[in-house]
Amino acid sequence: MSDVVQKLQEYCKENGERVTAPRQHVLEIISSADVPITAYDVLDKLADHLNKPKPPTVYRALEFLSDHGFVHRIESLNAYKACEENHRHNGSQFMICTDCGRVEEIHMCHMPGSVRAEALKKNFTPDSWSLELKGLCSSCHSS
């Protein structure tokens, strides 16, 4: 059993959640991907583990894994990446390489002050936030 599935099982046991085969397999598929993976790519790979999985099965698993901090949705790519920290965040921040497609998670605890100030000026109260920086990673930059 992989470490990520073991963490999922421990989390579910501690929090009274169900560990389902689709949740486990979806988490393993996303965790083993080198780059963020779309829901339909997950569905294709899930067919290796489950008999004729349907899109709602994948989306329910993704929703659970996202809500509980095991995966992140990369908005601009409409794809998913395993959380490097395995915990919930108030905001998500990523550096996305436009050449190789790799995504690295950034760990900022708070929304940048200038963004928060603009939101407050407009009487907007954010409950979550996402920041995606696109450019070249160090590997692609040096080649």
C-alpha positions in Angstrom: 0.0 0.0 0.0 1.4 3.4 -0.9 2.1 6.1 1.7 -0.6 8.4 0.3 -3.3 5.7 0.6 -2.1 4.9 4.1 -2.5 8.6 5.0 -6.0 8.6 3.4 -7.0 5.6 5.4 -5.7 7.1 8.7 -7.4 10.4 8.0 -10.7 8.7 7.2 -10.5 6.5 10.3 -9.7 9.5 12.5 -12.5 11.7 11.0 -15.3 9.1 10.6 -15.1 9.1 6.8 -15.4 6.2 4.5 -12.4 4.8 2.6 -13.7 3.7 -0.8 -11.9 1.9 -3.6 -12.4 4.8 -6.1 -11.0 7.4 -3.6 -7.9 5.2 -3.0 -7.3 4.5 -6.7 -7.9 8.1 -7.8 -5.5 9.4 -5.1 -2.9 6.8 -6.3 -3.3 7.8 -9.9 -3.0 11.5 -9.2 0.0 11.0 -6.8 1.9 8.9 -9.4 1.4 11.5 -12.2 4.4 13.7 -13.1 2.2 16.5 -14.2 -1.4 17.5 -13.2 -3.9 15.1 -14.6 -7.5 15.8 -15.9 -10.5 14.0 -14.6 -11.0 12.2 -17.8 -7.4 11.0 -17.8 -8.0 9.8 -14.3 -11.1 8.0 -15.6 -9.1 6.2 -18.3 -6.5 5.0 -15.8 -9.2 4.1 -13.2 -10.5 1.5 -15.7 -7.4 -0.5 -14.9 -8.6 -0.9 -11.3 -12.4 -0.8 -11.4 -14.9 -2.3 -13.8 -16.4 0.3 -16.1 -16.0 3.4 -13.9 -18.2 6.4 -14.8 -17.4 10.1 -14.7 -19.5 10.7 -11.6 -17.4 8.2 -9.7 -14.3 10.1 -10.5 -15.8 13.5 -9.8 -17.1 12.4 -6.4 -13.7 11.0 -5.5 -12.0 14.2 -6.7 -14.4 16.4 -4.7 -13.8 14.4 -1.5 -10.0 14.4 -2.0 -10.0 18.1 -2.8 -12.3 19.0 0.1 -10.1 17.1 2.5 -6.8 18.4 1.3 -5.4 15.4 -0.5 -5.4 17.0 -4.0 -5.5 20.4 -5.6 -7.4 21.5 -8.6 -5.2 23.6 -10.9 -7.9 26.0 -12.3 -6.1 27.2 -15.4 -5.3 23.6 -16.5 -8.6 22.1 -15.3 -6.5 19.3 -13.8 -5.5 17.9 -10.5 -2.3 17.5 -8.5 -1.6 15.7 -5.3 -1.1 18.0 -2.3 2.5 18.0 -1.2 1.5 18.7 2.4 -1.6 16.5 2.7 -3.6 19.1 4.6 -6.3 21.7 3.9 -5.3 25.2 2.7 -7.1 28.5 2.8 -5.5 29.3 -0.5 -3.6 27.5 -3.2 -0.5 28.8 -5.0 1.3 27.1 -7.9 4.1 27.7 -10.3 3.2 26.2 -13.6 5.9 25.5 -16.2 4.6 26.4 -19.7 7.3 24.2 -21.3 7.3 20.9 -19.5 4.0 21.1 -17.7 5.3 20.5 -14.2 3.6 22.2 -11.3 5.2 23.1 -8.0 3.1 24.1 -5.0 4.1 27.3 -3.2 3.4 27.5 0.5 2.1 31.0 1.4 0.0 31.2 4.6 -1.9 34.4 3.7 -3.3 36.1 0.7 -0.9 38.8 -0.5 -1.7 42.1 1.2 -2.3 44.0 -2.0 -4.9 41.5 -3.2 -6.6 41.5 0.2 -6.6 45.4 0.2 -8.2 45.5 -3.2 -10.9 43.0 -2.1 -11.6 45.0 1.0 -11.8 48.3 -1.0 -14.6 46.7 -3.0 -16.3 45.3 0.1 -15.5 41.8 -1.0 -14.8 39.1 1.6 -12.9 36.2 0.0 -13.3 32.8 1.6 -10.7 31.0 -0.5 -8.1 32.0 -3.1 -5.8 30.6 -5.7 -2.7 32.0 -7.3 -1.1 30.5 -10.4 2.2 31.7 -11.8 3.1 30.6 -15.3 6.6 30.6 -16.7 9.6 28.4 -17.0 10.8 26.1 -14.2 14.5 25.9 -13.3 15.1 22.8 -15.5 13.5 24.3 -18.6 15.1 27.7 -18.0 18.6 26.3 -18.0 18.1 24.3 -21.2 
